[in-house]
Amino acid sequence: MAATSRSSRRPPDREDGGAAVIHILIYYAVALATCSFAFRHGGMPERAVAVAFLLAAIGSSMLAFTARPAFRSVDGALLSVDLVLLAGLVAVALFANRFWPIWISALHLLAIAVHGVRAYDPSLVPWMYAAAISKIAYPMLALLVAGTERHRRRKSSYGIDPDWSIPSGPH
């Protein structure tokens, strides 16, 4: 029998390797394109959410360089980034004159709930945990694009699209 290395005998780890790197690069490309679109064509709520998304991506990336998450238990640092992002999204949802921030906040709350599921049930397969908390970002980005496009169309059609549901001061 030929000698085999220890690593070649174990099943491939779904959280290692090129697939994870490709997913990260694709996410960054999509997020950058989405946020650029929001900065260029969006109002203040769209821009605020774009800033929040970019800051969360930077924060998550910095965590990946300090201690690579293995997703074998709840990642407290990543959960902290997610909670700060949720606070920002909810703040925009509370004051924006838009409906889409409510949906983005709800989707992000699902990602946070997955952290809770992981804490409750440690037998959750690590790659499922990682996928669940990362893949939810794509529908969130899609909602930002849709919200930005709707703002652009309203502004084009009516000449105005108020950003916030609260008055900005004396008129």
Backbone torsions as a table, in degrees:
resi	resn	phi	psi	omega
1	MET	NA	132.9	-178.7
2	ALA	-73.8	145.5	178.5
3	ALA	-73.3	135.7	177.1
4	THR	-121.3	149.6	178.7
5	SER	-74.1	157.7	-179.2
6	ARG	-61.2	-39.2	-177.1
7	SER	-69.8	-27.5	-178.9
8	SER	-77.6	-16.5	180.0
9	ARG	-87.6	-20.8	-178.7
10	ARG	-86.9	151.2	179.5
11	PRO	-64.9	152.6	-179.8
12	PRO	-62.1	138.7	179.7
13	ASP	-87.1	121.6	-174.0
14	ARG	-67.8	-19.5	-177.9
15	GLU	-93.9	-1.5	178.9
16	ASP	-106.9	165.3	167.9
17	GLY	91.8	-169.9	-173.4
18	GLY	-64.7	-33.0	-178.1
19	ALA	-60.8	-40.6	179.5
20	ALA	-66.1	-41.4	180.0
21	VAL	-65.3	-42.4	178.8
22	ILE	-62.1	-43.8	177.9
23	HIS	-58.7	-44.3	-179.0
24	ILE	-63.5	-45.2	180.0
25	LEU	-64.4	-40.9	177.3
26	ILE	-63.4	-44.1	179.4
27	TYR	-59.7	-46.8	-179.3
28	TYR	-61.0	-40.4	179.2
29	ALA	-64.6	-46.0	179.8
30	VAL	-65.7	-43.2	-179.6
31	ALA	-64.1	-42.8	178.8
32	LEU	-63.4	-43.9	178.5
33	ALA	-63.7	-43.8	-179.7
34	THR	-63.4	-48.3	-178.0
35	CYS	-67.2	-36.2	175.6
36	SER	-61.6	-43.3	177.8
37	PHE	-61.6	-43.1	179.7
38	ALA	-65.4	-40.8	178.5
39	PHE	-65.9	-37.5	-175.7
40	ARG	-77.0	-41.0	-171.4
41	HIS	-116.6	-8.6	-174.5
42	GLY	-89.6	167.3	172.2
43	GLY	-88.3	-167.1	-178.4
44	MET	-62.6	-40.3	178.1
45	PRO	-62.3	-41.1	179.4
46	GLU	-64.6	-41.7	179.4
47	ARG	-68.0	-39.1	179.1
48	ALA	-62.9	-42.2	178.9
49	VAL	-68.2	-38.1	177.2
50	ALA	-61.2	-43.5	177.3
51	VAL	-61.8	-44.2	179.8
52	ALA	-60.8	-43.7	178.5
53	PHE	-61.9	-44.6	-178.7
54	LEU	-66.0	-42.1	178.3
55	LEU	-63.9	-39.4	177.9
56	ALA	-65.9	-39.0	178.2
57	ALA	-65.3	-41.5	178.0
58	ILE	-64.9	-45.4	178.8
59	GLY	-60.5	-44.0	178.7
60	SER	-64.6	-38.9	179.0
61	SER	-66.0	-40.5	178.5
62	MET	-63.0	-37.7	177.8
63	LEU	-65.2	-36.5	-179.3
64	ALA	-64.9	-30.9	179.8
65	PHE	-81.2	-26.4	-179.5
66	THR	-82.1	-43.1	179.0
67	ALA	-151.8	108.1	-177.1
68	ARG	-64.0	121.9	-179.5
69	PRO	-69.0	134.2	178.3
70	ALA	-97.3	-10.8	179.2
71	PHE	58.6	25.4	178.0
72	ARG	-89.6	-13.1	174.0
73	SER	-148.3	176.9	179.3
74	VAL	-62.3	128.7	178.1
75	ASP	-87.3	97.9	-175.3
76	GLY	-60.5	-39.2	-180.0
77	ALA	-66.0	-44.4	178.4
78	LEU	-66.3	-37.8	175.7
79	LEU	-61.2	-39.5	178.1
80	SER	-61.8	-44.5	177.0
81	VAL	-60.2	-43.8	-180.0
82	ASP	-63.5	-38.5	179.4
83	LEU	-68.0	-40.1	177.1
84	VAL	-64.8	-42.3	177.0
85	LEU	-61.1	-43.3	178.8
86	LEU	-59.7	-42.2	178.9
87	ALA	-59.5	-43.7	178.1
88	GLY	-65.0	-42.8	-179.8
89	LEU	-64.8	-41.3	179.0
90	VAL	-66.2	-39.1	177.5
91	ALA	-60.2	-44.4	177.3
92	VAL	-63.7	-43.8	-178.9
93	ALA	-61.6	-35.6	-178.8
94	LEU	-69.1	-34.9	-171.6
95	PHE	-110.6	-14.2	-178.0
96	ALA	-74.7	148.7	176.0
97	ASN	-90.2	49.3	-176.4
98	ARG	-143.4	157.4	175.2
99	PHE	-96.7	-30.1	-173.8
100	TRP	-59.9	-31.1	178.1
101	PRO	-63.0	-26.8	176.6
102	ILE	-64.9	-43.0	-179.4
103	TRP	-67.5	-39.8	178.1
104	ILE	-63.9	-42.7	178.5
105	SER	-61.1	-41.8	179.6
106	ALA	-64.5	-42.6	177.9
107	LEU	-62.9	-41.2	179.9
108	HIS	-68.5	-32.2	175.3
109	LEU	-62.2	-34.3	174.4
110	LEU	-61.5	-42.2	178.1
111	ALA	-61.4	-39.9	178.2
112	ILE	-68.2	-36.5	177.5
113	ALA	-61.7	-32.4	177.7
114	VAL	-63.5	-35.7	174.0
115	HIS	-59.7	-41.1	178.2
116	GLY	-64.7	-39.7	176.8
117	VAL	-62.1	-41.9	179.4
118	ARG	-62.8	-40.7	179.0
119	ALA	-66.8	-38.4	-178.9
120	TYR	-73.5	-39.5	-176.3
121	ASP	-126.2	88.4	-179.1
122	PRO	-62.7	-11.3	-179.8
123	SER	-80.2	-3.0	175.9
124	LEU	-58.0	126.4	-176.5
125	VAL	-59.7	131.1	-175.2
126	PRO	-53.1	-42.9	-177.8
127	TRP	-69.1	-27.5	175.8
128	MET	-69.1	-41.4	177.5
129	TYR	-61.0	-48.4	-179.7
130	ALA	-61.8	-44.0	-179.1
131	ALA	-65.4	-41.9	-176.9
132	ALA	-64.5	-39.0	-178.3
133	ILE	-82.9	-14.0	-179.3
134	SER	-102.4	-36.5	-174.9
135	LYS	-72.6	-20.8	179.9
136	ILE	-66.4	-17.4	-179.6
137	ALA	-65.7	-30.2	-177.3
138	TYR	-65.5	-46.5	174.6
139	PRO	-63.2	-31.4	177.4
140	MET	-64.9	-43.3	177.2
141	LEU	-64.3	-39.1	178.4
142	ALA	-62.1	-39.5	177.5
143	LEU	-65.4	-36.9	176.9
144	LEU	-64.1	-41.7	177.0
145	VAL	-62.4	-47.0	-179.3
146	ALA	-62.0	-43.6	178.7
147	GLY	-63.9	-40.5	178.6
148	THR	-65.5	-43.1	179.4
149	GLU	-64.5	-41.1	178.0
150	ARG	-64.0	-39.9	177.1
151	HIS	-61.9	-45.3	-179.2
152	ARG	-60.2	-42.8	179.9
153	ARG	-67.9	-42.1	178.7
154	ARG	-63.6	-42.1	180.0
155	LYS	-64.7	-39.5	178.8
156	SER	-68.1	-41.1	-177.2
157	SER	-76.5	-42.1	-172.0
158	TYR	-109.5	-9.9	-179.7
159	GLY	81.6	-10.8	-179.0
160	ILE	-151.1	148.2	173.3
161	ASP	-151.1	95.1	-176.2
162	PRO	-55.2	135.3	-177.4
163	ASP	-76.6	-43.8	-170.1
164	TRP	-117.7	150.9	-179.0
165	SER	-87.0	-3.6	176.8
166	ILE	-106.5	146.9	179.6
167	PRO	-65.1	144.9	-177.9
168	SER	-88.6	-0.6	179.2
169	GLY	141.6	-169.5	-179.3
170	PRO	-63.3	142.0	-178.7
171	HIS	-98.8	NA	NA
